[in-house]
């Protein structure tokens, strides 16, 4: 009696489908990583050992010449509160401060104080060490 099967299973495994999936994932992540770019004007940021990339809603930039920008729009120091008030929804929002390292600390405290008064979360942008 022959109990041998007529249908033999091929034990080899083809890696071509796996490489296709890995390639598609690689292309997907390369394309989506370029969409997340921090905005802000080019200023000389201070460095820090612990830096986290924060998804920002509102960017406030203070240059070394004490020029104020909100989302790349130049404004005066006196109109900063009104501009932030119009951009923020009450109690929600993140204000990311891009402040040149040569700017006096009182300007940083001034901008952070306005954002805190408007109940926004304040984050200071730094370059990684």
SULLINLIN-V692719 format. One line per field, one symbol per residue. psi: psi as a letter, one per 40 degrees, with the letter a starting at -180 (. if undefined). A space follows every 10 residues. Layout:
psi = ???
//
This chain:
psi = hhehidhhhh eihheddddd dddddddddd dddedghhii ihigiiiidh hhhhhidhhh hhidefhhhh fehhiidded dddddddihh ehihhhhghi eehidddddd dddddddefi hhhhhiii.
//
